[in-house]
């Protein structure tokens, strides 16, 4: 792949290894003294789309819900285009009943991330 073509997918200054092949680690504080580490697996882009990586906007939304958990706790939430599942997983761990959806090829990674982080009640 040419250098210029490889940069068409770049959105930030992280290596491809960090962006697509290593898990994204998110610290969920949940208003408790001990923080919880979430590990969100990622995968390289393919012809099906971009859902294989944690987007910066999903980090912002996860932090927003973590800061104001009452917005989601005890509520039914829909996570459209859930991607790797960071936002839906955080909402579920904060007490929401989450339904997450994405393109069919992305669902296996989404389910895997929800399950490995304890969001097993997260219907898809």
Biotite code that builds the C-alpha atoms (Angstrom):
import biotite.structure as struc

atoms = struc.array([
    struc.Atom([0.000, 0.000, 0.000], chain_id="A", res_id=1, res_name="UNK", atom_name="CA", element="C"),
    struc.Atom([1.370, 3.410, -0.876], chain_id="A", res_id=2, res_name="UNK", atom_name="CA", element="C"),
    struc.Atom([2.180, 5.922, 1.847], chain_id="A", res_id=3, res_name="UNK", atom_name="CA", element="C"),
    struc.Atom([-0.539, 8.377, 0.744], chain_id="A", res_id=4, res_name="UNK", atom_name="CA", element="C"),
    struc.Atom([-3.197, 5.679, 0.523], chain_id="A", res_id=5, res_name="UNK", atom_name="CA", element="C"),
    struc.Atom([-2.333, 4.445, 4.018], chain_id="A", res_id=6, res_name="UNK", atom_name="CA", element="C"),
    struc.Atom([-2.949, 7.961, 5.411], chain_id="A", res_id=7, res_name="UNK", atom_name="CA", element="C"),
    struc.Atom([-6.480, 8.190, 3.977], chain_id="A", res_id=8, res_name="UNK", atom_name="CA", element="C"),
    struc.Atom([-7.726, 6.195, 6.993], chain_id="A", res_id=9, res_name="UNK", atom_name="CA", element="C"),
    struc.Atom([-5.796, 8.133, 9.658], chain_id="A", res_id=10, res_name="UNK", atom_name="CA", element="C"),
    struc.Atom([-7.761, 10.292, 12.065], chain_id="A", res_id=11, res_name="UNK", atom_name="CA", element="C"),
    struc.Atom([-5.176, 10.778, 14.775], chain_id="A", res_id=12, res_name="UNK", atom_name="CA", element="C"),
    struc.Atom([-1.507, 10.312, 15.507], chain_id="A", res_id=13, res_name="UNK", atom_name="CA", element="C"),
    struc.Atom([-1.366, 6.705, 16.680], chain_id="A", res_id=14, res_name="UNK", atom_name="CA", element="C"),
    struc.Atom([0.333, 3.857, 14.929], chain_id="A", res_id=15, res_name="UNK", atom_name="CA", element="C"),
    struc.Atom([-1.716, 1.295, 13.005], chain_id="A", res_id=16, res_name="UNK", atom_name="CA", element="C"),
    struc.Atom([-0.641, -1.261, 15.605], chain_id="A", res_id=17, res_name="UNK", atom_name="CA", element="C"),
    struc.Atom([-2.082, 0.809, 18.461], chain_id="A", res_id=18, res_name="UNK", atom_name="CA", element="C"),
    struc.Atom([-5.131, 1.816, 16.458], chain_id="A", res_id=19, res_name="UNK", atom_name="CA", element="C"),
    struc.Atom([-6.235, -1.532, 15.021], chain_id="A", res_id=20, res_name="UNK", atom_name="CA", element="C"),
    struc.Atom([-4.317, -4.474, 16.487], chain_id="A", res_id=21, res_name="UNK", atom_name="CA", element="C"),
    struc.Atom([-4.089, -3.725, 20.197], chain_id="A", res_id=22, res_name="UNK", atom_name="CA", element="C"),
    struc.Atom([-7.038, -3.403, 22.561], chain_id="A", res_id=23, res_name="UNK", atom_name="CA", element="C"),
    struc.Atom([-8.145, 0.052, 23.600], chain_id="A", res_id=24, res_name="UNK", atom_name="CA", element="C"),
    struc.Atom([-8.004, 0.346, 27.394], chain_id="A", res_id=25, res_name="UNK", atom_name="CA", element="C"),
    struc.Atom([-10.626, 2.539, 29.044], chain_id="A", res_id=26, res_name="UNK", atom_name="CA", element="C"),
    struc.Atom([-10.696, 3.307, 32.756], chain_id="A", res_id=27, res_name="UNK", atom_name="CA", element="C"),
    struc.Atom([-14.244, 3.325, 34.127], chain_id="A", res_id=28, res_name="UNK", atom_name="CA", element="C"),
    struc.Atom([-14.413, 4.975, 37.545], chain_id="A", res_id=29, res_name="UNK", atom_name="CA", element="C"),
    struc.Atom([-18.141, 4.387, 38.247], chain_id="A", res_id=30, res_name="UNK", atom_name="CA", element="C"),
    struc.Atom([-17.963, 6.828, 41.200], chain_id="A", res_id=31, res_name="UNK", atom_name="CA", element="C"),
    struc.Atom([-16.115, 4.221, 43.236], chain_id="A", res_id=32, res_name="UNK", atom_name="CA", element="C"),
    struc.Atom([-12.690, 4.390, 44.852], chain_id="A", res_id=33, res_name="UNK", atom_name="CA", element="C"),
    struc.Atom([-11.325, 1.600, 42.634], chain_id="A", res_id=34, res_name="UNK", atom_name="CA", element="C"),
    struc.Atom([-11.270, 2.163, 38.889], chain_id="A", res_id=35, res_name="UNK", atom_name="CA", element="C"),
    struc.Atom([-12.185, -0.643, 36.487], chain_id="A", res_id=36, res_name="UNK", atom_name="CA", element="C"),
    struc.Atom([-10.188, -1.281, 33.318], chain_id="A", res_id=37, res_name="UNK", atom_name="CA", element="C"),
    struc.Atom([-12.191, -2.117, 30.196], chain_id="A", res_id=38, res_name="UNK", atom_name="CA", element="C"),
    struc.Atom([-10.408, -3.710, 27.268], chain_id="A", res_id=39, res_name="UNK", atom_name="CA", element="C"),
    struc.Atom([-12.019, -3.087, 23.879], chain_id="A", res_id=40, res_name="UNK", atom_name="CA", element="C"),
    struc.Atom([-10.622, -5.237, 21.072], chain_id="A", res_id=41, res_name="UNK", atom_name="CA", element="C"),
    struc.Atom([-10.138, -3.602, 17.690], chain_id="A", res_id=42, res_name="UNK", atom_name="CA", element="C"),
    struc.Atom([-9.528, -4.954, 14.186], chain_id="A", res_id=43, res_name="UNK", atom_name="CA", element="C"),
    struc.Atom([-8.140, -3.520, 10.929], chain_id="A", res_id=44, res_name="UNK", atom_name="CA", element="C"),
    struc.Atom([-10.517, -1.734, 8.564], chain_id="A", res_id=45, res_name="UNK", atom_name="CA", element="C"),
    struc.Atom([-11.999, -3.727, 5.745], chain_id="A", res_id=46, res_name="UNK", atom_name="CA", element="C"),
    struc.Atom([-14.435, -3.213, 2.870], chain_id="A", res_id=47, res_name="UNK", atom_name="CA", element="C"),
    struc.Atom([-17.380, -3.360, 5.295], chain_id="A", res_id=48, res_name="UNK", atom_name="CA", element="C"),
    struc.Atom([-16.575, -0.120, 7.082], chain_id="A", res_id=49, res_name="UNK", atom_name="CA", element="C"),
    struc.Atom([-14.965, 1.584, 10.056], chain_id="A", res_id=50, res_name="UNK", atom_name="CA", element="C"),
    struc.Atom([-16.586, -0.102, 13.060], chain_id="A", res_id=51, res_name="UNK", atom_name="CA", element="C"),
    struc.Atom([-13.444, -1.979, 13.907], chain_id="A", res_id=52, res_name="UNK", atom_name="CA", element="C"),
    struc.Atom([-11.793, 0.778, 15.941], chain_id="A", res_id=53, res_name="UNK", atom_name="CA", element="C"),
    struc.Atom([-12.664, 2.946, 18.945], chain_id="A", res_id=54, res_name="UNK", atom_name="CA", element="C"),
    struc.Atom([-13.479, 6.398, 17.622], chain_id="A", res_id=55, res_name="UNK", atom_name="CA", element="C"),
    struc.Atom([-12.586, 9.526, 19.571], chain_id="A", res_id=56, res_name="UNK", atom_name="CA", element="C"),
    struc.Atom([-16.278, 10.479, 19.699], chain_id="A", res_id=57, res_name="UNK", atom_name="CA", element="C"),
    struc.Atom([-17.114, 7.208, 21.482], chain_id="A", res_id=58, res_name="UNK", atom_name="CA", element="C"),
    struc.Atom([-14.518, 7.992, 24.154], chain_id="A", res_id=59, res_name="UNK", atom_name="CA", element="C"),
    struc.Atom([-16.148, 11.399, 24.669], chain_id="A", res_id=60, res_name="UNK", atom_name="CA", element="C"),
    struc.Atom([-19.624, 9.833, 24.967], chain_id="A", res_id=61, res_name="UNK", atom_name="CA", element="C"),
    struc.Atom([-18.399, 7.150, 27.383], chain_id="A", res_id=62, res_name="UNK", atom_name="CA", element="C"),
    struc.Atom([-16.839, 9.826, 29.613], chain_id="A", res_id=63, res_name="UNK", atom_name="CA", element="C"),
    struc.Atom([-20.035, 11.906, 29.401], chain_id="A", res_id=64, res_name="UNK", atom_name="CA", element="C"),
    struc.Atom([-22.211, 9.021, 30.606], chain_id="A", res_id=65, res_name="UNK", atom_name="CA", element="C"),
    struc.Atom([-19.671, 8.133, 33.273], chain_id="A", res_id=66, res_name="UNK", atom_name="CA", element="C"),
    struc.Atom([-19.790, 11.709, 34.555], chain_id="A", res_id=67, res_name="UNK", atom_name="CA", element="C"),
    struc.Atom([-23.619, 11.749, 34.584], chain_id="A", res_id=68, res_name="UNK", atom_name="CA", element="C"),
    struc.Atom([-24.643, 8.085, 35.083], chain_id="A", res_id=69, res_name="UNK", atom_name="CA", element="C"),
    struc.Atom([-28.192, 9.057, 36.068], chain_id="A", res_id=70, res_name="UNK", atom_name="CA", element="C"),
    struc.Atom([-28.819, 9.804, 32.393], chain_id="A", res_id=71, res_name="UNK", atom_name="CA", element="C"),
    struc.Atom([-28.622, 6.062, 31.626], chain_id="A", res_id=72, res_name="UNK", atom_name="CA", element="C"),
    struc.Atom([-28.927, 4.119, 34.915], chain_id="A", res_id=73, res_name="UNK", atom_name="CA", element="C"),
    struc.Atom([-32.180, 2.163, 34.954], chain_id="A", res_id=74, res_name="UNK", atom_name="CA", element="C"),
    struc.Atom([-33.083, 3.271, 31.433], chain_id="A", res_id=75, res_name="UNK", atom_name="CA", element="C"),
    struc.Atom([-33.420, 1.457, 28.123], chain_id="A", res_id=76, res_name="UNK", atom_name="CA", element="C"),
    struc.Atom([-30.799, 2.754, 25.687], chain_id="A", res_id=77, res_name="UNK", atom_name="CA", element="C"),
    struc.Atom([-30.203, 2.148, 21.979], chain_id="A", res_id=78, res_name="UNK", atom_name="CA", element="C"),
    struc.Atom([-26.650, 2.346, 20.657], chain_id="A", res_id=79, res_name="UNK", atom_name="CA", element="C"),
    struc.Atom([-26.887, 2.710, 16.866], chain_id="A", res_id=80, res_name="UNK", atom_name="CA", element="C"),
    struc.Atom([-23.702, 2.047, 14.874], chain_id="A", res_id=81, res_name="UNK", atom_name="CA", element="C"),
    struc.Atom([-22.154, 0.755, 18.093], chain_id="A", res_id=82, res_name="UNK", atom_name="CA", element="C"),
    struc.Atom([-18.860, -0.227, 16.455], chain_id="A", res_id=83, res_name="UNK", atom_name="CA", element="C"),
    struc.Atom([-16.555, -1.911, 18.961], chain_id="A", res_id=84, res_name="UNK", atom_name="CA", element="C"),
    struc.Atom([-19.104, -1.279, 21.709], chain_id="A", res_id=85, res_name="UNK", atom_name="CA", element="C"),
    struc.Atom([-17.335, 1.110, 24.080], chain_id="A", res_id=86, res_name="UNK", atom_name="CA", element="C"),
    struc.Atom([-20.333, 3.396, 24.647], chain_id="A", res_id=87, res_name="UNK", atom_name="CA", element="C"),
    struc.Atom([-22.866, 0.579, 24.978], chain_id="A", res_id=88, res_name="UNK", atom_name="CA", element="C"),
    struc.Atom([-20.593, -1.346, 27.333], chain_id="A", res_id=89, res_name="UNK", atom_name="CA", element="C"),
    struc.Atom([-20.105, 1.698, 29.555], chain_id="A", res_id=90, res_name="UNK", atom_name="CA", element="C"),
    struc.Atom([-23.853, 2.414, 29.592], chain_id="A", res_id=91, res_name="UNK", atom_name="CA", element="C"),
    struc.Atom([-24.594, -1.233, 30.503], chain_id="A", res_id=92, res_name="UNK", atom_name="CA", element="C"),
    struc.Atom([-22.032, -1.205, 33.321], chain_id="A", res_id=93, res_name="UNK", atom_name="CA", element="C"),
    struc.Atom([-23.594, 2.016, 34.610], chain_id="A", res_id=94, res_name="UNK", atom_name="CA", element="C"),
    struc.Atom([-26.947, 0.240, 34.914], chain_id="A", res_id=95, res_name="UNK", atom_name="CA", element="C"),
    struc.Atom([-28.659, 0.766, 31.552], chain_id="A", res_id=96, res_name="UNK", atom_name="CA", element="C"),
    struc.Atom([-30.450, -1.908, 29.553], chain_id="A", res_id=97, res_name="UNK", atom_name="CA", element="C"),
    struc.Atom([-28.624, -1.505, 26.251], chain_id="A", res_id=98, res_name="UNK", atom_name="CA", element="C"),
    struc.Atom([-29.546, -2.668, 22.780], chain_id="A", res_id=99, res_name="UNK", atom_name="CA", element="C"),
    struc.Atom([-26.611, -2.210, 20.412], chain_id="A", res_id=100, res_name="UNK", atom_name="CA", element="C"),
    struc.Atom([-26.581, -2.595, 16.665], chain_id="A", res_id=101, res_name="UNK", atom_name="CA", element="C"),
    struc.Atom([-24.193, -2.253, 13.766], chain_id="A", res_id=102, res_name="UNK", atom_name="CA", element="C"),
    struc.Atom([-23.560, -3.802, 10.357], chain_id="A", res_id=103, res_name="UNK", atom_name="CA", element="C"),
    struc.Atom([-23.661, -7.606, 10.396], chain_id="A", res_id=104, res_name="UNK", atom_name="CA", element="C"),
    struc.Atom([-19.884, -8.070, 9.854], chain_id="A", res_id=105, res_name="UNK", atom_name="CA", element="C"),
    struc.Atom([-19.189, -5.966, 12.969], chain_id="A", res_id=106, res_name="UNK", atom_name="CA", element="C"),
    struc.Atom([-21.487, -7.822, 15.378], chain_id="A", res_id=107, res_name="UNK", atom_name="CA", element="C"),
    struc.Atom([-19.034, -10.567, 16.371], chain_id="A", res_id=108, res_name="UNK", atom_name="CA", element="C"),
    struc.Atom([-16.469, -8.029, 17.634], chain_id="A", res_id=109, res_name="UNK", atom_name="CA", element="C"),
    struc.Atom([-19.221, -6.013, 19.335], chain_id="A", res_id=110, res_name="UNK", atom_name="CA", element="C"),
    struc.Atom([-20.561, -9.112, 21.157], chain_id="A", res_id=111, res_name="UNK", atom_name="CA", element="C"),
    struc.Atom([-17.045, -10.203, 22.137], chain_id="A", res_id=112, res_name="UNK", atom_name="CA", element="C"),
    struc.Atom([-16.237, -6.808, 23.654], chain_id="A", res_id=113, res_name="UNK", atom_name="CA", element="C"),
    struc.Atom([-19.511, -6.620, 25.575], chain_id="A", res_id=114, res_name="UNK", atom_name="CA", element="C"),
    struc.Atom([-19.043, -10.120, 27.022], chain_id="A", res_id=115, res_name="UNK", atom_name="CA", element="C"),
    struc.Atom([-15.348, -9.774, 27.935], chain_id="A", res_id=116, res_name="UNK", atom_name="CA", element="C"),
    struc.Atom([-16.100, -6.580, 29.848], chain_id="A", res_id=117, res_name="UNK", atom_name="CA", element="C"),
    struc.Atom([-19.044, -7.955, 31.822], chain_id="A", res_id=118, res_name="UNK", atom_name="CA", element="C"),
    struc.Atom([-21.885, -6.410, 29.830], chain_id="A", res_id=119, res_name="UNK", atom_name="CA", element="C"),
    struc.Atom([-23.474, -9.808, 29.183], chain_id="A", res_id=120, res_name="UNK", atom_name="CA", element="C"),
    struc.Atom([-27.037, -8.489, 29.468], chain_id="A", res_id=121, res_name="UNK", atom_name="CA", element="C"),
    struc.Atom([-26.380, -6.305, 26.420], chain_id="A", res_id=122, res_name="UNK", atom_name="CA", element="C"),
    struc.Atom([-28.827, -7.620, 23.763], chain_id="A", res_id=123, res_name="UNK", atom_name="CA", element="C"),
    struc.Atom([-27.895, -7.163, 20.133], chain_id="A", res_id=124, res_name="UNK", atom_name="CA", element="C"),
])
